Every structure is written in C-alpha cells, then in structure tokens.
C-alpha cells in the first residue's frame, strides 16, 4: 500500500530535503538510520540537524 500521508506543514528545515512533506518516506528513512524525524523536535533543536534519540531526550529535558 503506497503512503498517502503527505503533510503540508513539514517542520524540517534541511535545505533541499527530497522527503520534505512526505511523512511516510521521512519516518522510514530516519528509522532505518536509527534516528528521529524533525517533527518530534522543538524548532531550536531541529535546526541542529541532530536527529539522535539522545538529542530528542535533551530537547524534551529528559536528560
């Protein structure tokens, strides 16, 4: 079944990202790399492009 979850307001700020706005492709890509997608981060943390779980925990003040 093809992914039809196209998100209009994508929070990714990575220039030229080919997955921008396509949540299914984005999640699959980052999951394969053991990373988290941009939409889980605050704007400040997202702009660091550090998609690690550790950075997510730090961003949500769990560390």
Secondary structure, DSSP 4 states (H G I P E B T S, - for coil): -----B-SS-----TT-TTTTBHHHHHHHHHHTT---GGGS-HHHHTTT---HHHHHHHTT--
